[in-house]
Amino acid sequence: MQEVEIRKVKTKKDKREFINLAYNMHKDHKQWVPPLYMHERHYIDPKKNPHMKYSETICLLAYKNGKPAGRIMGIINTKLNEIWNIKQARFCNFESIDDQVVCHSLFSEIEKWAKCYKMEKLVGPLGFSNQDPQGFLVEGFEERPSVGTIYNFEYIPRLVENEGFTKEVDYVTYRIPVLKKVPEIYEKISNRTLNRMQVKLIEFHSKGEIKRILPDVLRFMNKTYKDIYGFIPLTEDAIKKATKNYKEIIDPNLLKVVVDKDNNIISFILGIKDITPGFIKARGRLLPFGYFIIKSTQKKSKRLDLLLGAIAERYRGKGLDTLMAIAMIRTANKLGMTYVDSHHELETNTKVQAEMKRMGGCIYKRHRVYKKEL
């Protein structure tokens, strides 16, 4: 049996090999969506990734028969560990050929590394924050992923489970048809919410408006997501970077914000037209023509991908979700959307799932985060 060699990523050449491994392994993988190469490069660059200012990281490559056969990244987010009072390391960017020895070699090194920092648990796949891809796909391999989610080979969960990892939590994704006509009961709830609560629904039409409002939306998200599994508030640097990234792919019409009588944000929902066919055609490259390919393809999309949404705690259960849903349905119809991909929803969030089911939604993808005690 050929031994597996593990190398720590150090040089520019190593970093290129680390990034390229995923593109090479998945080049004939039908549903895989190549991430933007530039984003992948920035993700492992301390000068470009603001989360690395307060995190310990390691990137490893596995070689078999002298050829790249796998990779993994380890993350210790010190800020997250302080907030949640835990000693947890995370892993992400895991790729491997269908070979248990390669998988074992990579995870063994990550576990040793995490123990050196006195970590007690290893979880993943999870990145620096909830804005990064989460969980291995375990159901829905026949479906194309949405942007920012993981699409792995079907054998990957088996390899990981064989290393002693068990389920930490599942995220489910709903497919929801875009209703041609809003149900009368929803219209009544929406009108009652607007009339009784002294709130205002704000809709947007330009990139400039998006650029101005998004930082406040993300700060509001920081407050409302504080109790969500694994969440860490975005820093101002991260908010600035996220605003820049979202501004490029968002149709302003697909952001809905509700404010109170003092113009404070109390809820929002954000979606985009499915961008993944463009990523596939552009092969993850923005230059020389990738940006135009992605934007052109996105215009033809029939799928609406939800990205983010939140309601202030004191306003939950009072009709704001219906108000925003109706506004989004109307816009989706105008844009020719036929169905909605809900993006990740924690399996424990039964209230949100109940709303999706009422609108005709059904689970069609499932991602799993794994854990292992160290």
MARVOKE-970410 format. One line per field, with one value per residue: residue in one letter; x, y, z of N, C-alpha, C in turn. Coordinates in steps of 0.2 Angstrom, whole numbers, plus 2048, in hexadecimal, padded with zeros to 3 digits. Layout:
N
r c(A:...)
npx c(X:...)
npy c(Y:...)
npz c(Z:...)
capx c(X:...)
capy c(Y:...)
capz c(Z:...)
cpx c(X:...)
cpy c(Y:...)
cpz c(Z:...)
END
This chain:
374
r c(M:Q:E:V:E:I:R:K:V:K:T:K:K:D:K:R:E:F:I:N:L:A:Y:N:M:H:K:D:H:K:Q:W:V:P:P:L:Y:M:H:E:R:H:Y:I:D:P:K:K:N:P:H:M:K:Y:S:E:T:I:C:L:L:A:Y:K:N:G:K:P:A:G:R:I:M:G:I:I:N:T:K:L:N:E:I:W:N:I:K:Q:A:R:F:C:N:F:E:S:I:D:D:Q:V:V:C:H:S:L:F:S:E:I:E:K:W:A:K:C:Y:K:M:E:K:L:V:G:P:L:G:F:S:N:Q:D:P:Q:G:F:L:V:E:G:F:E:E:R:P:S:V:G:T:I:Y:N:F:E:Y:I:P:R:L:V:E:N:E:G:F:T:K:E:V:D:Y:V:T:Y:R:I:P:V:L:K:K:V:P:E:I:Y:E:K:I:S:N:R:T:L:N:R:M:Q:V:K:L:I:E:F:H:S:K:G:E:I:K:R:I:L:P:D:V:L:R:F:M:N:K:T:Y:K:D:I:Y:G:F:I:P:L:T:E:D:A:I:K:K:A:T:K:N:Y:K:E:I:I:D:P:N:L:L:K:V:V:V:D:K:D:N:N:I:I:S:F:I:L:G:I:K:D:I:T:P:G:F:I:K:A:R:G:R:L:L:P:F:G:Y:F:I:I:K:S:T:Q:K:K:S:K:R:L:D:L:L:L:G:A:I:A:E:R:Y:R:G:K:G:L:D:T:L:M:A:I:A:M:I:R:T:A:N:K:L:G:M:T:Y:V:D:S:H:H:E:L:E:T:N:T:K:V:Q:A:E:M:K:R:M:G:G:C:I:Y:K:R:H:R:V:Y:K:K:E:L)
npx c(804:803:80A:803:806:807:806:80A:802:80B:813:810:80E:80A:7FD:7F6:7F5:7EE:7E1:7DE:7DC:7CF:7C8:7CE:7CA:7BD:7B9:7B2:7A7:796:78C:793:798:7A4:7AD:7B0:7C0:7C8:7C2:7C5:7D3:7D4:7CF:7D8:7E1:7EA:7EA:7DF:7D4:7CA:7C6:7D1:7D9:7D6:7D7:7DE:7E5:7E7:7ED:7ED:7F4:7F1:7FB:7FC:804:80C:804:7F7:7EB:7E1:7DB:7DA:7D4:7D7:7CF:7D0:7C6:7C8:7C1:7B4:7B4:7B6:7AA:7A0:7A5:7AD:7B8:7BC:7C1:7C0:7BD:7BF:7BD:7C0:7C6:7C7:7CD:7C4:7C9:7CE:7D9:7E0:7D6:7D7:7E4:7E4:7DB:7E0:7EB:7E6:7DE:7E9:7EF:7E5:7E4:7F0:7ED:7E5:7D8:7C7:7BE:7BA:7B2:7A8:7A4:7A8:7AB:7B3:7A8:796:793:79B:79C:793:792:792:78B:77E:772:769:771:76E:76B:76F:77A:778:77F:78D:78C:790:795:798:7A1:797:79D:7A4:79E:79E:7AC:7AF:7A7:7AD:7B8:7B5:7AC:79D:78B:789:780:772:76F:761:75A:74E:743:739:72A:727:719:70C:702:6FF:6F9:6E9:6E8:6F5:6F7:6EE:6F4:700:6FB:6F5:700:708:6FF:6FC:708:710:71B:727:729:737:73D:74A:753:75F:771:778:770:770:77D:77E:774:777:782:77C:772:779:77F:774:770:77B:776:76A:76E:775:773:772:778:789:78C:795:797:799:7A8:7AB:7B4:7B1:7A4:7A5:7AC:7A3:798:79D:79F:791:78B:78E:788:77A:76A:762:754:751:754:74B:746:740:73B:739:72E:738:741:74A:752:749:746:74C:74E:758:75C:762:763:766:776:77F:780:787:793:798:799:7A3:7AD:7B1:7B9:7BB:7C2:7C7:7BA:7B1:7A9:79F:799:794:78A:782:77D:776:76B:762:75E:752:751:74F:75A:75A:764:767:75E:754:74B:748:748:73D:733:72F:724:71A:715:71F:727:71E:71B:727:729:71E:721:72D:729:721:72B:733:72A:729:736:736:739:738:739:73F:74E:751:75D:769:760:760:75C:756:74E:73F:734:737:738:72B:724:729:724:717:716:717:724:731:73D:74C:75A:767:773:781:789:798:79E:7AC:7B3:7C2)
npy c(7FA:80B:818:827:837:846:857:867:876:883:88B:896:88E:882:887:88A:87D:877:87E:87B:86D:86A:86E:866:859:859:85C:854:852:853:85B:864:874:87F:889:89B:89E:8A9:8AC:8A0:8A1:8AD:8A9:8A1:8AA:8B4:8C2:8C5:8BF:8C4:8BC:8B5:8BC:8BA:8AC:89C:892:884:87C:86E:862:852:845:838:82B:835:83E:84B:847:84B:857:863:86F:877:880:88B:894:8A1:8AB:8A7:89C:8A2:8A9:89F:898:88C:87E:87C:875:878:870:872:873:866:85A:84A:83C:82C:824:81D:81E:829:833:830:833:841:846:841:849:856:854:852:85F:867:863:867:874:873:870:868:863:85E:865:866:866:876:888:897:89F:8A1:8A5:89E:88E:880:870:85F:859:84D:849:84B:84B:84B:857:868:872:881:892:893:888:877:86A:85A:84A:83B:831:838:83B:82E:82A:834:831:824:828:82A:835:83C:841:852:85D:860:869:86E:870:878:876:881:885:893:89C:8A1:8A9:8B2:8AB:8AF:8AF:8B2:8BF:8C6:8C5:8CC:8D9:8DC:8DC:8E6:8F1:8F1:8F0:8FB:8FB:8FA:8F5:8F4:8F5:8F2:8F9:8FC:8FA:903:906:8F9:8F8:902:8FE:8F0:8EE:8F2:8E9:8DD:8DF:8DF:8D2:8CC:8CF:8C8:8BA:8B5:8AB:8A0:890:88E:89B:8AA:8BB:8C6:8CF:8E1:8E2:8D6:8D8:8E3:8DC:8D2:8DA:8DF:8D4:8CE:8D9:8D8:8CD:8CD:8D0:8DF:8E0:8D4:8D5:8D8:8E2:8E6:8F3:8FC:909:912:911:906:8F7:8E8:8DC:8D1:8CB:8C2:8BE:8B6:8B4:8A4:8A1:897:890:898:899:88C:88C:896:890:893:89F:8B0:8B8:8B7:8BA:8B5:8BC:8C3:8B8:8B1:8BB:8BD:8B0:8AF:8B8:8B0:8A7:89C:899:89E:8A2:8A2:8AB:8B1:8B6:8BE:8C1:8CD:8C8:8CC:8CF:8C3:8B7:8BF:8C2:8C8:8BF:8BA:8C6:8CA:8BE:8BF:8CA:8C6:8BB:8C2:8CA:8BF:8B9:8C4:8C3:8B7:8AC:89A:891:890:88F:88B:88D:889:882:880:870:870:87C:87D:886:88F:885:880:88B:88A:87E:880:889:880:87A:86E:863:861:860:85C:860:85B:85E:859:851:84E:848:84D)
npz c(800:7FC:804:80C:80A:814:813:819:814:80E:804:7F6:7EB:7F1:7F6:7EA:7E5:7EF:7EE:7E0:7E1:7E4:7D8:7CF:7D3:7D2:7C5:7BC:7C2:7C3:7C9:7D1:7D6:7D2:7DD:7DE:7D8:7DC:7E8:7F0:7F1:7F8:804:80B:80E:819:817:810:816:822:82E:831:839:847:848:849:83C:831:822:819:80D:805:7FE:7F3:7EB:7E6:7E1:7E4:7EF:7F8:804:812:81D:82C:83A:847:84F:859:85E:85D:865:871:873:873:87D:87C:877:868:859:847:837:825:813:80F:805:7FD:7F4:7F2:7FE:80C:813:80F:813:821:824:822:82C:837:839:83A:846:84F:84E:853:860:865:868:873:870:871:869:858:84B:83C:82A:82C:82A:82D:831:832:825:81D:813:819:820:81A:80B:80C:808:7F8:7ED:7E0:7DD:7D8:7E1:7EB:7EB:7F5:7FC:801:7F5:7F5:7F1:7F1:7F9:803:810:816:817:820:82B:82E:834:841:843:848:846:848:845:83A:82B:821:811:808:7FA:7F3:7EB:7E0:7E3:7D8:7DB:7EA:7F8:7FF:80D:811:80C:814:821:81E:81B:827:830:82B:82E:83C:843:841:838:82A:81A:810:800:7F3:7E5:7DF:7DD:7E5:7EF:7F6:7F9:803:80D:811:81A:826:827:828:835:83C:83B:842:84F:850:84D:857:860:858:852:853:84E:84B:84E:840:83D:83B:830:829:826:81D:813:810:80C:800:7F8:7F7:7F1:7E4:7DF:7E2:7DE:7DF:7E2:7E9:7F6:805:812:822:82C:83C:843:846:83D:83F:83B:83B:836:828:817:80C:7FB:7EC:7DA:7D4:7D2:7CF:7C2:7BA:7C1:7BE:7B0:7AF:7B5:7C2:7C0:7C0:7B7:7A5:7A1:7AA:7B3:7AC:7A6:7B1:7B5:7AA:7A9:7B5:7B4:7AD:7B5:7BE:7CB:7DB:7E8:7F9:804:811:820:82D:83C:849:85A:862:859:853:84D:84A:83D:834:82D:823:81D:817:80F:806:7FF:7F9:7F1:7E8:7E1:7DC:7D3:7CA:7C5:7BE:7C5:7CA:7D4:7E6:7EE:7FE:805:813:821:832:839:844:844:845:843:839:82F:82F:829:81C:818:818:80D:802:802:802:809:800:800:80B:817:821:830:839:848:853:862:86A)
capx c(800:807:809:800:80A:803:80A:807:802:80F:815:80B:80D:805:7F7:7F3:7F4:7E8:7DB:7DD:7DB:7C8:7C6:7D0:7C7:7B5:7B9:7AD:7A1:791:788:798:799:7AA:7AC:7B4:7C7:7CB:7C0:7C9:7D9:7D4:7CC:7DD:7E6:7E9:7EA:7D9:7CF:7CA:7C5:7D7:7DC:7D5:7D6:7E3:7E3:7EC:7EB:7F0:7F3:7F3:7FD:7FC:808:80F:7FF:7F3:7E5:7DD:7DD:7D6:7D6:7D5:7CE:7CE:7C4:7C9:7BB:7AE:7B5:7B5:7A3:79C:7A8:7AE:7BE:7BA:7C4:7BC:7C0:7BB:7C1:7C2:7C5:7CB:7CB:7C1:7CF:7CD:7E0:7E1:7D2:7D9:7EA:7E3:7D7:7E5:7F0:7E1:7DD:7EF:7F0:7E0:7E6:7F5:7EA:7E0:7D1:7C4:7B9:7BB:7AC:7A8:7A8:7A6:7B0:7B4:7A2:790:793:79F:799:792:790:793:784:77C:76C:768:777:76C:769:774:77B:777:785:790:78B:795:793:79E:7A0:793:7A1:7A8:79B:7A0:7B3:7B0:7A4:7B1:7BD:7B2:7A8:795:787:788:779:770:76C:75D:759:747:741:732:727:725:712:70A:6FD:700:6F3:6E5:6E9:6FB:6F5:6EB:6F9:704:6F8:6F4:707:70A:6FA:6FC:70E:714:721:727:72D:73C:740:74F:753:766:777:77A:76B:772:783:77C:770:77A:786:777:76E:77E:780:76D:771:77F:773:765:770:77A:771:772:77D:790:78C:79A:796:79E:7AB:7AA:7B8:7AE:79E:7A7:7AD:79C:794:7A0:79D:78A:789:790:783:773:765:75F:74D:751:755:746:748:73B:73D:734:72C:73E:746:74F:751:746:747:74E:74F:75C:75C:765:762:76B:77C:784:781:78C:799:79A:79B:7A9:7B2:7B3:7BD:7B8:7C5:7C6:7B3:7AD:7A4:79A:796:790:785:77E:779:772:765:75E:75C:74B:751:751:75E:75A:76A:766:758:754:746:749:744:737:72E:72E:71D:715:714:724:729:719:71B:72D:728:71A:725:732:725:71F:731:735:726:72B:73C:736:73B:733:73A:743:752:751:764:769:75C:761:757:752:74A:739:72F:738:736:723:721:72B:720:710:716:718:72A:733:744:74F:761:769:77A:783:78F:79A:7A2:7B0:7B6:7C9)
capy c(800:811:81D:82D:83D:84C:85D:86E:87B:889:88F:898:888:87E:88A:888:876:876:881:878:866:869:86F:860:853:85A:85E:850:851:856:860:868:87B:882:890:8A0:89D:8AF:8AB:89B:8A4:8B2:8A5:89E:8AF:8B8:8C9:8C6:8BC:8C7:8B8:8B2:8C0:8B7:8A5:897:88E:880:879:868:85E:84B:842:830:829:83B:843:84E:843:84D:85D:865:875:877:886:88C:89B:8A2:8B0:8A3:898:8A6:8AB:899:894:885:87D:879:877:876:86E:874:872:860:856:844:836:827:820:81E:81F:830:836:82F:837:848:848:840:84F:85C:853:854:866:86A:861:86B:87A:871:86F:862:860:860:865:868:86B:87D:88D:89C:8A2:89E:8A7:899:888:87C:869:85B:857:846:847:84F:84B:84C:85E:86D:876:889:895:893:881:871:864:855:844:837:82D:83C:83A:827:82B:838:82D:81F:82B:82B:83B:83B:847:858:860:860:86E:86C:875:877:878:884:888:89A:89D:8A6:8AD:8B2:8A9:8B4:8B0:8B6:8C6:8C9:8C5:8D1:8DF:8DD:8DD:8ED:8F6:8F1:8F0:901:8F9:8FC:8F0:8F7:8F1:8F5:8F8:8FD:8F7:908:905:8F3:8F9:906:8FA:8EA:8EE:8F2:8E2:8D8:8E1:8DD:8CB:8CB:8CF:8C3:8B4:8B4:8A4:89A:88B:88F:8A2:8AF:8C1:8C9:8D6:8E6:8E0:8D1:8DB:8E6:8D7:8CF:8DF:8E0:8CD:8CE:8DE:8D6:8C7:8CE:8D4:8E3:8DE:8CE:8D7:8DB:8E5:8E9:8F8:8FE:910:916:90E:901:8F0:8E3:8D6:8D2:8C4:8C3:8B8:8B7:8B0:89F:8A3:891:88E:89D:897:886:88E:89A:88C:897:8A4:8B6:8BB:8BE:8BB:8B2:8C1:8C4:8B1:8B0:8C0:8BB:8AA:8B0:8BB:8AB:8A2:89B:897:8A3:89F:8A6:8AB:8B3:8B9:8BE:8C5:8CF:8C4:8CF:8CF:8BD:8B4:8C5:8C3:8CB:8BA:8BA:8CC:8C9:8B9:8C1:8CF:8C2:8B8:8C7:8CB:8B9:8B8:8C9:8C1:8B1:8A6:895:88E:893:88A:88F:88C:884:884:87B:86C:872:882:87A:88B:891:87F:880:890:888:879:883:88B:87A:878:867:862:85E:85F:85C:860:859:860:853:853:849:84A:84C)
capz c(800:7FB:80A:80B:80D:816:813:81B:80F:810:7FF:7F1:7E7:7F5:7F6:7E3:7E5:7F4:7EA:7DA:7E2:7E3:7D1:7CB:7D5:7D1:7BE:7B8:7C7:7BF:7CD:7D5:7D4:7D4:7E0:7DB:7DA:7E0:7EF:7F3:7F2:7FE:80A:80F:80E:81F:816:80D:81A:829:833:833:83E:84D:848:847:837:82E:81C:817:807:806:7F8:7F2:7E5:7E4:7DF:7E9:7F0:7FD:807:817:821:833:83C:84E:850:860:860:85D:86B:877:873:875:883:879:874:862:852:841:831:81F:80D:80F:7FF:7FD:7F0:7F6:800:813:816:80E:818:828:825:823:832:83D:83A:83D:84D:853:84E:857:867:867:86A:878:86E:874:864:851:847:835:827:82E:829:833:834:82E:81E:819:812:81F:820:814:808:80E:804:7F3:7E9:7D9:7DC:7D8:7E7:7EB:7EC:7FC:800:7FF:7F1:7F5:7EE:7F6:7FE:808:817:818:819:827:831:830:839:848:844:848:844:84D:844:833:828:81C:80C:805:7F4:7F4:7E4:7E0:7E2:7D3:7DF:7F1:7FC:802:815:812:80B:81A:826:81C:81C:82F:833:829:831:843:846:83F:834:823:815:80C:7FA:7F0:7DE:7DC:7E1:7EA:7F5:7F9:7FD:809:812:812:820:82C:827:82B:83C:83F:83B:847:855:850:84C:85C:863:853:852:850:84B:84D:84B:83B:83F:836:82A:826:824:817:80E:80E:808:7F9:7F5:7F6:7EC:7DD:7DC:7E4:7DA:7E5:7E3:7ED:7FD:808:819:826:831:840:842:847:837:841:838:840:832:821:814:806:7F6:7E6:7D5:7D4:7CF:7CE:7BB:7B8:7C4:7BA:7A9:7AF:7B8:7C8:7BF:7BE:7B1:7A3:79F:7AF:7B6:7A7:7A5:7B7:7B6:7A5:7AB:7BB:7B1:7AA:7BA:7C0:7D2:7E0:7ED:7FF:808:818:822:834:83F:84F:85E:865:854:850:84E:849:836:830:828:81E:819:812:80A:800:7FB:7F5:7EC:7E2:7DD:7D9:7CD:7C5:7C2:7BB:7C9:7CB:7DB:7EA:7F2:805:808:819:827:837:839:84B:844:842:842:832:82A:82E:824:815:816:816:806:7FE:802:804:80A:7FB:801:812:818:828:834:83D:84E:856:868:869)
cpx c(804:805:806:804:806:808:806:807:806:811:80F:809:808:7FE:7F3:7F1:7EE:7E1:7DA:7DB:7D3:7C5:7C8:7CC:7BF:7B4:7B3:7A7:79B:78E:78D:798:79F:7AA:7B1:7BC:7CA:7C8:7C4:7D0:7D9:7D2:7D2:7E3:7E5:7E8:7E3:7D3:7CF:7C9:7CC:7DB:7DC:7D4:7DD:7E1:7E9:7E9:7EF:7EF:7F5:7F5:7FE:7FF:80A:80A:7FA:7EC:7E0:7DF:7D8:7D8:7D3:7D4:7CD:7CD:7C3:7C3:7B5:7AE:7B4:7AD:79F:79F:7A9:7B5:7BE:7BF:7BF:7C0:7BC:7C0:7C4:7C1:7C9:7C9:7C8:7C6:7CF:7D4:7E2:7DD:7D5:7E0:7E9:7DF:7DC:7E9:7EC:7E0:7E3:7F0:7EB:7E1:7EB:7F3:7E5:7D9:7CE:7BF:7BB:7B4:7AD:7A4:7A4:7AC:7B1:7AD:79C:78F:797:79B:799:78F:791:78C:784:776:76B:76D:775:76B:76F:774:779:77E:787:78E:78F:791:799:79C:79B:797:7A4:7A5:79E:7A7:7B3:7AD:7A9:7B7:7BB:7AE:7A0:792:787:781:778:76D:767:75B:752:747:73A:730:726:71E:711:705:6FE:6F9:6F0:6E7:6F0:6FB:6F2:6F0:6FE:701:6F7:6FB:709:705:6FB:702:713:71B:721:72B:731:73E:745:750:75A:76B:779:776:76E:778:782:779:773:77E:781:773:773:77F:779:76E:775:77B:76E:767:774:779:771:779:784:791:792:798:79B:7A1:7AA:7AE:7B4:7A7:79F:7A8:7A7:798:796:79E:796:788:789:78B:77C:770:761:758:74C:753:74E:747:741:73E:737:732:732:743:74B:74D:74E:745:749:74E:753:75D:760:763:767:770:781:785:787:793:79C:79C:7A2:7AE:7B5:7B8:7BA:7BB:7C7:7BE:7AE:7A7:79E:796:791:78A:780:77A:774:76B:760:75B:755:74B:753:754:75D:761:76A:75F:757:74E:748:745:73E:731:72D:727:718:713:719:727:724:71A:721:72C:723:71D:72A:72F:723:725:733:731:728:732:73C:738:736:733:73F:748:753:758:764:764:75E:75B:753:74E:743:734:730:736:72E:721:723:726:719:710:718:71F:72C:73B:747:757:762:771:77C:789:791:79E:7A6:7B3:7BD:7CC)
cpy c(806:816:823:832:843:852:863:873:881:88E:891:892:883:881:889:881:874:878:87C:870:865:86A:869:85A:853:85C:85B:84F:856:85C:865:86F:87E:889:895:89F:8A3:8AE:8A6:89D:8A9:8AE:8A3:8A3:8B4:8BF:8CA:8C4:8BF:8C2:8B5:8B6:8BE:8B0:8A2:893:889:87D:873:865:857:849:83B:82F:830:840:845:849:845:854:85F:86B:875:87E:886:893:89D:8A7:8AC:89F:89C:8A8:8A5:895:88D:884:879:87A:875:874:870:872:86B:85C:84F:83F:831:822:822:820:827:835:836:833:83F:84A:846:846:855:85B:854:85B:869:869:865:872:879:871:868:85F:863:860:867:864:872:882:891:89F:89F:8A0:8A2:892:883:875:866:859:84F:844:84D:850:84C:853:863:871:87E:88B:895:88D:87C:86C:85F:84F:840:833:831:83B:833:827:82E:834:827:821:82C:831:839:842:84C:85B:860:867:86C:871:873:879:87B:887:88F:89B:8A2:8AB:8AC:8B0:8AE:8B5:8B3:8BD:8C9:8CA:8CB:8D8:8E1:8DF:8E4:8F3:8F6:8F2:8F6:8FF:8FA:8F7:8F4:8F3:8F5:8F4:8FA:8FB:8FC:907:8FE:8F4:8FD:902:8F4:8E9:8EE:8EC:8DD:8D9:8DF:8D5:8C9:8CA:8C9:8BB:8B1:8AD:89E:896:88D:896:8A6:8B5:8C3:8CF:8DB:8E5:8DB:8D4:8DF:8E2:8D4:8D4:8DF:8DA:8CD:8D3:8DC:8D1:8C8:8D2:8D9:8E2:8D8:8CF:8DB:8DC:8E8:8ED:8FA:906:914:914:90A:8FA:8EB:8DC:8D7:8CB:8C6:8BD:8BB:8B2:8AB:8A1:89D:88F:892:89B:890:888:892:896:88F:89C:8AA:8B9:8B5:8BF:8B8:8B6:8C2:8BD:8B0:8B5:8BE:8B5:8AB:8B3:8B6:8A6:8A2:899:89D:8A0:8A4:8A5:8AC:8B6:8B9:8C3:8C7:8CB:8C6:8D0:8C9:8BA:8BA:8C6:8C6:8C6:8BA:8C0:8CC:8C4:8BB:8C6:8CB:8BE:8BC:8C8:8C5:8B8:8BD:8C7:8BB:8AB:8A1:891:891:88D:88E:890:888:887:87E:877:86D:878:880:880:88D:88B:87F:884:88D:882:87B:887:886:878:871:867:85E:85D:85F:85C:85F:85C:85B:855:84D:84C:848:849)
cpz c(800:801:808:80E:80E:816:815:815:811:80A:7FA:7EC:7EB:7F5:7F0:7E3:7EA:7F1:7E4:7DB:7E1:7DC:7CD:7CD:7D3:7C9:7BA:7BD:7C5:7C3:7D1:7D2:7D6:7D7:7DC:7DD:7DE:7E7:7F3:7F5:7F8:804:80E:80F:814:81D:813:811:821:82F:836:838:845:84D:846:841:834:827:81A:811:808:7FF:7F8:7EB:7E2:7E1:7E4:7E9:7F5:800:80D:81A:828:836:844:84F:857:863:861:864:871:878:875:87B:881:877:86E:85C:84D:83B:82B:819:80C:808:7FF:7F7:7F5:7F8:808:816:815:813:81F:829:826:82A:838:83E:83C:844:851:854:853:85F:86A:86A:870:876:870:86F:85D:84E:840:830:829:82C:82F:836:830:827:81A:818:818:81E:819:811:809:80A:7FE:7EE:7E1:7D8:7DC:7DE:7E6:7EC:7F4:800:7FD:7FB:7F1:7F2:7F4:7FB:804:80F:81A:81A:820:82C:833:834:840:849:844:847:84A:84C:83C:831:822:817:809:7FE:7F4:7ED:7E5:7DE:7DD:7D6:7E6:7F4:800:80A:816:811:811:820:825:81D:823:832:831:82D:838:846:845:83C:82D:81F:810:806:7F7:7E8:7DB:7E0:7E6:7F0:7F9:7FD:803:80F:815:819:827:82C:82A:833:83F:840:840:84E:855:84F:852:860:85E:853:84F:84D:84F:84A:846:83E:839:82F:826:823:81D:812:80B:80A:801:7F5:7F3:7F1:7E5:7DA:7DE:7DF:7E0:7E7:7E8:7F4:800:810:81C:82B:836:83F:843:842:839:83D:83D:83C:82B:81E:80D:802:7F0:7E1:7D5:7CF:7CD:7C7:7B8:7BA:7C0:7B4:7AA:7B3:7BE:7C7:7BD:7B8:7AC:7A2:7A4:7B2:7B2:7A6:7AB:7B7:7B0:7A6:7B0:7B9:7AF:7AF:7BC:7C7:7D6:7E6:7F3:802:80F:81A:82A:836:846:854:860:85F:850:852:84D:842:832:82B:822:81A:814:80D:804:7FC:7F6:7F0:7E6:7DE:7D9:7D2:7C8:7C1:7BE:7BF:7CA:7D1:7DF:7EE:7F9:808:80F:81E:82C:838:840:84A:841:840:83B:82D:829:829:81D:813:814:80F:801:7FD:804:804:803:7FB:809:813:820:82A:839:843:850:85D:868:870)
END
